[in-house]
Amino acid sequence: MGPLIASLRTTSQSVEQAVAQAQAVLGNTNDLVSRNSPLRVNLEDSLRNLSLASRSMRGFAETLERSPNALLLGK
């Protein structure tokens, strides 16, 4: 379970970094994209979904760390 947990943590951190970078890019393009444009709405939705996925992966990794058999038992 150790390598799986480490991999999940690394992936979670990478996703968080990607979200932060994407948010910075989005902030820099505010002048180019209007507040209600479809592109901006889609980008914001995507960033929100990535952030939620990252948190879920982190929670999953923490659950596996506390209880490695959770993967087999479904808890």
Secondary structure as GFF3:
##gff-version 3
##sequence-region A 1 75
A	DSSP	alpha_helix	2	28	.	.	.	ID=ss1
A	DSSP	alpha_helix	38	66	.	.	.	ID=ss2
A	DSSP	alpha_helix	70	73	.	.	.	ID=ss3
###
